[in-house]
Amino acid sequence: MSRSWIVALVLLVARLAVAAPPDEQALDHVNAYRAAAGLAAVRLDPALSKGCMEHAKYMLLNRDTDAMVGLAAHKQRPELPGATPAGAKCGKAADLYPGVTSLTIAIDGWMGGIYHRRPMLDPGLKTIGVGYATLPDGSLMAALMFGESTKKGAWPVRYPAADQTRVPLEYANEIPNPIPGQGTGGYPITLQFPAFDEVTGVRASLTEGKTKVPFHLSDPEHLATSFGQYGVVSVIPKRLLAPNQRYTVRIDATWKGKPQTWTWSFTTLSLRTLDASDETAMAGAIGIPSVVKGTVTYGGMMNTETAFLQIGKSKQGTYEMLSVLIPIAVWKQLAGKAKPASFKGKTVEVQATPTLVQQKYLNLKIAEAEQLRVLR
């Protein structure tokens, strides 16, 4: 066998070894989060996965109907195409993500909220089911269901964990939204107990060095919103966490009739600075918080609620455009009465997570004015 054939064979074997099925990739990603929290690994349950695959197909078939609006996606309608008993069971209890680039990004999103995070970090969890269906644009309808819990394990569970590094900066888009007023904020910090244990007298603090960080507090006695969460104390920073900083959280509460204190620290991730015109770098940063620098080539209004700035090349190669999406309230903070078109030619720096839409549009969505700086 020639040297070139040997090299080709090695490369082929390497590709096959890397390309694990999506459900196994999802399992590995869930177990990585569990390991970070000091929890045992879980395994795939074929029966649960079957139901999740059926519900993902149901979401695909009904994606353009009101059956996919908000929490309606969790309840199958028997008269709609793709509805099945196993799929309905999954939909009722699973974490769902209707339209995402990959299952691992969906899991990152679920972990970035408080309601979807809890079941993944249950110490007594043994099995999960994973389902997905592919949309015409290549994105996925995703479902993740959880098996029965033994209720045993090392409670309470804190996340981010003590001394964890590379912690994300922002709260994920979660439905329902646990932040008062449907707001945005920083990456949530949770301390979770067995669901029906009595946890009372909760007090909390969050600091960056010696600086107090404002936050929303939600606990079993005092919910941040009307949508409750059994057994979870949630500290949700009111603003994005700063990159490469160490934060310390302290939670005091009475659990099992005994006053207790939990104090721990974690460090946020560092952001890479990327050139908006470097498509290879941008492609590698999808789903990864980054700082993107580029020149505005066009500005306008996507709709009455969102302004946008196109940055980088006026015509991308692999992608049709790279856009910064800015809520109108944030735009007014940034630019007052100036129109987005007036930013053409300015060089900006954006702190955000690149996302891929319809396999051809790269978006940088910001929630705070501080995420966009005009350099010149």
TACORVEN-V945269 format. One record per run of one state. SS is the DSSP state (~ for helix, > for strand, _ for the rest). FROM is the first residue (numbers start at 1). TO is the last residue. If there is no record, write none. Layout:
BEGIN
ss:SS from:FROM to:TO
ss:SS from:FROM to:TO
END
This chain:
BEGIN
ss:_ from:1 to:2
ss:~ from:3 to:18
ss:_ from:19 to:21
ss:~ from:22 to:36
ss:_ from:37 to:42
ss:> from:43 to:44
ss:_ from:45 to:45
ss:~ from:46 to:61
ss:_ from:62 to:65
ss:~ from:66 to:68
ss:_ from:69 to:69
ss:~ from:70 to:74
ss:_ from:75 to:84
ss:~ from:85 to:93
ss:_ from:94 to:94
ss:> from:95 to:100
ss:_ from:101 to:102
ss:~ from:103 to:111
ss:_ from:112 to:114
ss:~ from:115 to:120
ss:_ from:121 to:124
ss:> from:125 to:125
ss:_ from:126 to:126
ss:> from:127 to:134
ss:_ from:135 to:139
ss:> from:140 to:146
ss:_ from:147 to:148
ss:> from:149 to:149
ss:_ from:150 to:156
ss:> from:157 to:159
ss:_ from:160 to:166
ss:> from:167 to:167
ss:_ from:168 to:169
ss:> from:170 to:170
ss:_ from:171 to:179
ss:~ from:180 to:182
ss:_ from:183 to:185
ss:> from:186 to:186
ss:_ from:187 to:188
ss:> from:189 to:192
ss:_ from:193 to:198
ss:> from:199 to:208
ss:_ from:209 to:210
ss:> from:211 to:212
ss:_ from:213 to:214
ss:> from:215 to:218
ss:_ from:219 to:231
ss:> from:232 to:237
ss:_ from:238 to:245
ss:> from:246 to:255
ss:_ from:256 to:257
ss:> from:258 to:268
ss:_ from:269 to:271
ss:> from:272 to:275
ss:_ from:276 to:278
ss:~ from:279 to:284
ss:_ from:285 to:288
ss:> from:289 to:303
ss:_ from:304 to:305
ss:> from:306 to:311
ss:_ from:312 to:320
ss:> from:321 to:327
ss:~ from:328 to:335
ss:_ from:336 to:339
ss:~ from:340 to:343
ss:_ from:344 to:346
ss:> from:347 to:357
ss:_ from:358 to:360
ss:> from:361 to:366
ss:_ from:367 to:368
ss:~ from:369 to:371
ss:> from:372 to:374
ss:_ from:375 to:376
END
